[in-house]
Amino acid sequence: MNFYYLLLLIFIIVLLSVIITYLITKHIDEKWIFNFQDSVLKKQRDEVENVYNTMRGWRHDYHNHMQTIKAYLSMNQLSELNQYLDHLEEDLDSIDIAIKTGNTSLNAILSSKVSIAEKNNIPVNCKANLPQSLKVSDVHLCTIIGNLLDNAIEACQKADPQNRFIRIYIGIFKEQLYISVSNSTKQMERKKISELITGKKGEHGFGLKRIDKIVDLYNGYLNRKNEPGVFATEILLPL
């Protein structure tokens, strides 16, 4: 009888251990998810704030321009007004940084990320041109681009300010959607891609996995290159 009691006691101990382990693991997972969601919301808030501040700047400039135009009109200085409007048109063309790709969702995510990069003194060269109809969904496309650029901006912020850059090219190559993002890094030694991927933790590690899963979902091709001072990602997705 004592043997059965002992066996029952062991079973209860094991069961309690499993339950405790599950509760601890669940708590850790929930905490990680909460922190991840909080960081995403903070990033989105910062991006919205950046757009808001830009719009406030445009509104302030617009008010000043209208006052100047009214002043020229009140003094009947039409020639000076015409010259002012010509200069204003040139100035507006020079600050038009809105990215137009042919895809509305891509326009939004690229404009937001490029604006953040430039705010952090990271020069960006971006070329993107897409047909309106794509096999990849807008959500998946923006997930890929958003994660790629988040990682690129983070890497550039750690790099030498004199060497910072991000290059983006998105277009059609051999009847496939071609995405290329390269950026400067502080890493001056060549490392294995697997080392760099496993070194990414938290949000950025999760983002890399999301990219991999989306590319696999569409039976696409993904290639990451790590050279001294430069990291590049190439993706091909079927149209």
Secondary structure, 3 states (H helix, E strand, C coil): CHHHHHHHHHHHHHHHHHHHHHHHHHHHHHHHHHHHHHHHHHHHHHHHHHHHHHHHHHHHHHHHHHHHHHHHHHCCCHHHHHHHHHHHHHHHHHHCCCCCCCCHHHHHHHHHHHHHHHHCCCCEEEEECCCCCCCCCHHHHHHHHHHHHHHHHHHHHHCCHHHCCEEEEEEEECCEEEEEEEEECCCCCCCCHHHHHHHCCHHHHHHHHHHHHHHHHCCCEEEEEEECCEEEEEEEEEC
